[in-house]
Structures are given as structure tokens and as C-alpha cells.
Amino acid sequence: MASPFLSGCDADGKNAAMADAFALNRREHKRESTGLQARVTVGDASTKCTIEDISPGGAQIIASLDMSKGRHLTLNLGAFGDVSATVAWCRKGRLGLKFVADPEIMAELVIALAHAG
């Protein structure tokens, strides 16, 4: 049965807040807060972003982008390299990203980023 919390956002954002709470309860990986600066590249366009939190499975970033779910992008982590990801959700300047690479491969990178922040 589909969750009633994932039906969209009303004017005051109550449904979005409930969807966020629902998503937190079903996450597979522990997220680490970072606040690190990075870049997001989509095609030929690139913009600065802040990595709010990150896990081996994905990240939440703050960026001035409005992208559709399923869009592919590259998250440039400076000295840590580039990571391919897919947009899982986009809401009010925040994007939820799902990394393309296997979470086991991403685990070491996440630990390094958490210590860098």
C-alpha cells in the first residue's frame, strides 16, 4: 500500500514535512552531517552546493537548482573526486541524491568526508 505521506505538498508544506519524516524512518544508511562545499554538474552546467548530509547510499544537498526526480548529475567533491548520482527528490532548494555506486564502495568516502567536515 502506498504511503499517504508521499502525495505531494500543500501550501504550508505539511505533507512535505511528513514525507521527510517517513523517509527518515526507512533509510538504510546512517547519514553524517557535513556542511561541506561542493559542485553539482548537469550536462554542461555547474553550480556550487552545500552537502547537508551524506551516507553511503546518497546525500542531501542545498543548491539553487530545480530538477526533476530521476535526473542524473555529478557531485564534485574536490580532492575526494566526482560521484555520479540520481535525483531522488527536489524541494525548495534542497535535493536528495541517490548515488549510482554501490554503498559498500561509498562507505569509505563518506567516512573521509565526515571527518573532513
Legacy VTK file of the C-alpha trace (Angstrom):
# vtk DataFile Version 3.0
C-alpha trace
ASCII
DATASET POLYDATA
POINTS 117 float
0.000 0.000 0.000
1.348 3.445 -0.911
2.140 5.872 1.874
-0.347 8.749 2.248
2.618 10.968 3.146
4.015 10.869 -0.377
1.068 12.500 -2.107
2.641 15.916 -2.693
3.000 19.204 -0.847
0.249 21.533 0.279
0.665 25.307 0.545
2.169 25.265 4.043
4.423 22.251 3.428
2.811 19.883 5.949
2.781 16.954 3.531
6.433 17.571 2.637
7.381 17.542 6.332
5.514 14.268 6.855
7.183 12.780 3.765
10.588 13.785 5.160
9.783 12.122 8.493
8.590 8.991 6.682
11.776 8.896 4.582
13.979 9.214 7.678
12.345 6.138 9.161
13.027 3.985 6.094
16.647 4.939 5.345
19.097 2.071 5.012
22.246 4.019 5.889
23.199 6.353 8.730
23.646 9.918 7.497
26.536 12.141 8.548
26.117 15.932 8.721
28.867 17.729 6.817
28.136 21.283 5.669
30.891 20.818 3.064
31.016 22.866 -0.128
30.909 21.012 -3.453
29.761 21.469 -7.056
26.892 19.887 -8.949
27.255 19.336 -12.691
24.365 18.554 -15.013
25.406 18.373 -18.651
27.480 21.489 -19.357
26.081 23.472 -16.404
27.743 23.547 -12.990
26.843 25.305 -9.737
28.015 25.444 -6.126
26.196 23.458 -3.482
26.424 22.561 0.195
26.329 18.933 1.268
23.889 18.984 4.183
24.342 15.298 4.978
25.739 12.203 3.328
25.545 8.429 3.645
26.899 5.502 1.620
23.599 5.498 -0.304
23.195 9.188 -1.075
23.247 12.788 0.094
21.081 15.803 0.738
22.413 18.972 -0.852
21.399 22.610 -0.845
21.650 24.182 -4.304
19.863 26.715 -6.466
18.549 24.001 -8.772
15.072 22.803 -9.585
15.475 19.352 -11.048
13.099 16.518 -11.718
13.236 13.164 -9.967
15.374 10.647 -11.842
17.722 13.233 -13.411
21.380 12.174 -13.492
24.106 14.514 -12.232
27.679 14.575 -10.961
28.597 15.737 -7.471
32.167 17.105 -7.496
33.761 16.634 -4.081
37.037 18.419 -4.830
40.000 16.330 -3.617
37.632 13.405 -2.976
36.669 13.167 -6.662
33.402 13.018 -8.586
30.358 10.934 -7.675
27.533 10.049 -10.071
24.044 10.342 -8.624
20.360 10.408 -9.472
17.885 12.941 -8.052
15.561 11.125 -5.627
13.607 14.275 -4.708
13.803 18.069 -5.064
12.109 20.558 -2.769
12.692 24.265 -2.022
16.397 24.422 -2.911
17.197 21.002 -1.443
17.876 17.848 -3.412
18.003 14.271 -2.245
20.563 12.300 -4.226
20.940 8.547 -4.636
24.479 7.523 -5.508
24.946 5.280 -8.537
27.918 3.426 -6.974
27.424 0.524 -4.582
27.018 1.747 -0.960
29.858 -0.537 0.162
32.189 1.317 -2.205
30.890 4.697 -0.998
31.278 3.896 2.727
34.980 4.841 2.893
34.356 8.106 1.050
31.549 9.013 3.451
33.790 8.378 6.467
36.524 10.573 4.955
34.045 13.374 4.167
32.533 13.222 7.661
35.992 13.672 9.187
36.834 16.495 6.751
33.734 18.466 7.778
LINES 1 118
117 0 1 2 3 4 5 6 7 8 9 10 11 12 13 14 15 16 17 18 19 20 21 22 23 24 25 26 27 28 29 30 31 32 33 34 35 36 37 38 39 40 41 42 43 44 45 46 47 48 49 50 51 52 53 54 55 56 57 58 59 60 61 62 63 64 65 66 67 68 69 70 71 72 73 74 75 76 77 78 79 80 81 82 83 84 85 86 87 88 89 90 91 92 93 94 95 96 97 98 99 100 101 102 103 104 105 106 107 108 109 110 111 112 113 114 115 116
